[in-house]
Amino acid sequence: MSLVSMFKGKGPSGFGYGSTAEDVTEGLDLSGRTILLTGCNSGIGKETLRVLGKRGAHVIAAARTVEKAQAACDDVGGQTTPVACELSEPASVQACARQVIELGRPLDAIVCNAGIMALPKLNQKHGYELQFFTNHIGHFILVTSLLDTLADNGRVVMVSSGAHNGAPPEGIQFDNLSGERGYSPWANYGQSKLANLLFANQLSKRLAGTGKTANSLHPGVIHTNLTRSMNPIARVAMSIGAPLVLKSAGEGAATQCYLAVHPSIEGVSGKYFADCNESRSSSHGRDEAMAERLWEVSEKIAAEVTA
Ligand SMILES: NC(=O)c1ccc[n+]([C@@H]2O[C@H](COP(=O)([O-])OP(=O)(O)OC[C@H]3O[C@@H](n4cnc5c(N)ncnc54)[C@H](OP(=O)(O)O)[C@@H]3O)[C@@H](O)[C@H]2O)c1
């Protein structure tokens, strides 16, 4: 528990900043449920794997390699199926989707948790800026390949970030998805997290009337391996300050666990959450035209890189 959590109250959901993944799933029997989770081997993803498994869910645990996924599953126990899913390689994402479909189990939730942050220099894959490609396009291909496998009331949970507020002033830079016309580690991270949020919003619209839902979230600020690309001084400062001002992994994993399994979220869709309560995203995060355009552009990119 962080020091800050002692001063922050709970919201209308009955949970808040200091609620943990264990708190929000307390008393829930998730046996019989199947949940696909990306980024299962580190940070809040590993805590999500541990807690959903502890409550009885069968977690299909995805990491860049099956060895990493297997090691995480061995560490936490519970009913798991480790799978490889390298989000920056469309062939790996497609292979993962095929493997999930072949398991023949409807997915009660897909938690798109994996991500990279603030790469100091421009990196590209398949001609696109790497944070956008990994955090958004990789998940776009994965989720859209699995929509038929999503249970009738299945939930898609997109782990965005408050950093979506730091996206470029125009929002998604549709004329600069390669990053070659300008790159900033944080603005491009913000763009990728805005894309996660807009994807959830647009998916929610497309799923309207089906019982399937899509929501996005900011997990809080948590000291995890996500800081691996930050400069060493900032990393040391974060590890010193972490117990005082940052969320613990349990607190950080709470909102995505809440959205994935809590009964009070049944039927809720197209919303953005923070600290287990509905929250207000940036104006770009509420821009329906931008969400629609992003979907169309993402479909074209997905077709191009999987051809
Ligand atoms: N920590 C925070 O303060 C914070 C705040 C807001 C939002 N978030 C979001 O929370 C999510 C989880 O982050 P975290 O803090 O738990 O970070 P983390 O400890 O670095 O975990 C990130 C996970 O994503 C995986 N990943 C990275 N690149 C991948 C790729 N190309 N293909 C497949 N998996 C990949 C990592 O695998 P490897 O270990 O193999 O690299 C790891 O399992 C991210 O989406 C992040 O943007 C975090």
The ligand as an SDF file (V2000), in Angstrom:
LIG
                    3D

 48 52  0  0  0  0  0  0  0  0999 V2000
    3.4920    1.4810  -14.6180 N   0  0  0  0  0  0  0  0  0  0  0  0
    2.7710    2.5750  -14.7590 C   0  0  0  0  0  0  0  0  0  0  0  0
    2.9340    3.5460  -14.0080 O   0  0  0  0  0  0  0  0  0  0  0  0
    1.7130    2.6770  -15.8320 C   0  0  0  0  0  0  0  0  0  0  0  0
    0.9510    3.8560  -15.9150 C   0  0  0  0  0  0  0  0  0  0  0  0
   -0.0100    3.9510  -16.9020 C   0  0  0  0  0  0  0  0  0  0  0  0
   -0.2190    2.9000  -17.7890 C   0  0  0  0  0  0  0  0  0  0  0  0
    0.5590    1.7710  -17.6990 N   0  0  0  0  0  0  0  0  0  0  0  0
    0.3290    0.6920  -18.6590 C   0  0  0  0  0  0  0  0  0  0  0  0
    0.2230   -0.5320  -17.9530 O   0  0  0  0  0  0  0  0  0  0  0  0
    0.6080   -1.6060  -18.8070 C   0  0  0  0  0  0  0  0  0  0  0  0
    1.5020   -2.5820  -18.0600 C   0  0  0  0  0  0  0  0  0  0  0  0
    2.7040   -1.9070  -17.7550 O   0  0  0  0  0  0  0  0  0  0  0  0
    3.6480   -2.2630  -16.5070 P   0  0  0  0  0  0  0  0  0  0  0  0
    3.7890   -0.9980  -15.7530 O   0  0  0  0  0  0  0  0  0  0  0  0
    3.2110   -3.4840  -15.8150 O   0  0  0  0  0  0  0  0  0  0  0  0
    5.0360   -2.4850  -17.2900 O   0  0  0  0  0  0  0  0  0  0  0  0
    6.0360   -3.7170  -17.4120 P   0  0  0  0  0  0  0  0  0  0  0  0
    6.3780   -4.2610  -16.0820 O   0  0  0  0  0  0  0  0  0  0  0  0
    7.1620   -3.1910  -18.2620 O   0  0  0  0  0  0  0  0  0  0  0  0
    5.1840   -4.7660  -18.2170 O   0  0  0  0  0  0  0  0  0  0  0  0
    4.9440   -4.5700  -19.5890 C   0  0  0  0  0  0  0  0  0  0  0  0
    4.6170   -5.9170  -20.2010 C   0  0  0  0  0  0  0  0  0  0  0  0
    4.4350   -5.7180  -21.6140 O   0  0  0  0  0  0  0  0  0  0  0  0
    5.2220   -6.6770  -22.3030 C   0  0  0  0  0  0  0  0  0  0  0  0
    5.6170   -6.2260  -23.6300 N   0  0  0  0  0  0  0  0  0  0  0  0
    6.3650   -5.1540  -23.9660 C   0  0  0  0  0  0  0  0  0  0  0  0
    6.5720   -5.1440  -25.2930 N   0  0  0  0  0  0  0  0  0  0  0  0
    5.9430   -6.2250  -25.8070 C   0  0  0  0  0  0  0  0  0  0  0  0
    5.8090   -6.7630  -27.1060 C   0  0  0  0  0  0  0  0  0  0  0  0
    6.4080   -6.2080  -28.1650 N   0  0  0  0  0  0  0  0  0  0  0  0
    5.0770   -7.8980  -27.2740 N   0  0  0  0  0  0  0  0  0  0  0  0
    4.4870   -8.4880  -26.2210 C   0  0  0  0  0  0  0  0  0  0  0  0
    4.5940   -8.0500  -24.9500 N   0  0  0  0  0  0  0  0  0  0  0  0
    5.3170   -6.9220  -24.7520 C   0  0  0  0  0  0  0  0  0  0  0  0
    6.4470   -6.8410  -21.4140 C   0  0  0  0  0  0  0  0  0  0  0  0
    7.1810   -7.9930  -21.8030 O   0  0  0  0  0  0  0  0  0  0  0  0
    8.7900   -8.0680  -21.5250 P   0  0  0  0  0  0  0  0  0  0  0  0
    8.9510   -8.1680  -20.0450 O   0  0  0  0  0  0  0  0  0  0  0  0
    9.1950   -9.2790  -22.2740 O   0  0  0  0  0  0  0  0  0  0  0  0
    9.3690   -6.8030  -22.0870 O   0  0  0  0  0  0  0  0  0  0  0  0
    5.7650   -6.9310  -20.0650 C   0  0  0  0  0  0  0  0  0  0  0  0
    5.2340   -8.2090  -19.8750 O   0  0  0  0  0  0  0  0  0  0  0  0
    1.2210   -0.9700  -20.0600 C   0  0  0  0  0  0  0  0  0  0  0  0
    0.3060   -1.0070  -21.1210 O   0  0  0  0  0  0  0  0  0  0  0  0
    1.4630    0.4720  -19.6320 C   0  0  0  0  0  0  0  0  0  0  0  0
    1.4290    1.3630  -20.7230 O   0  0  0  0  0  0  0  0  0  0  0  0
    1.5000    1.6270  -16.7330 C   0  0  0  0  0  0  0  0  0  0  0  0
  1  2  1  0
  2  3  2  0
  2  4  1  0
  4  5  1  0
  4 48  2  0
  5  6  2  0
  6  7  1  0
  7  8  2  0
  8  9  1  0
  8 48  1  0
  9 10  1  0
  9 46  1  0
 10 11  1  0
 11 12  1  0
 11 44  1  0
 12 13  1  0
 13 14  1  0
 14 15  2  0
 14 16  1  0
 14 17  1  0
 17 18  1  0
 18 19  2  0
 18 20  1  0
 18 21  1  0
 21 22  1  0
 22 23  1  0
 23 24  1  0
 23 42  1  0
 24 25  1  0
 25 26  1  0
 25 36  1  0
 26 27  1  0
 26 35  1  0
 27 28  2  0
 28 29  1  0
 29 30  1  0
 29 35  2  0
 30 31  1  0
 30 32  2  0
 32 33  1  0
 33 34  2  0
 34 35  1  0
 36 37  1  0
 36 42  1  0
 37 38  1  0
 38 39  2  0
 38 40  1  0
 38 41  1  0
 42 43  1  0
 44 45  1  0
 44 46  1  0
 46 47  1  0
M  CHG  2   8   1  16  -1
M  END
$$$$
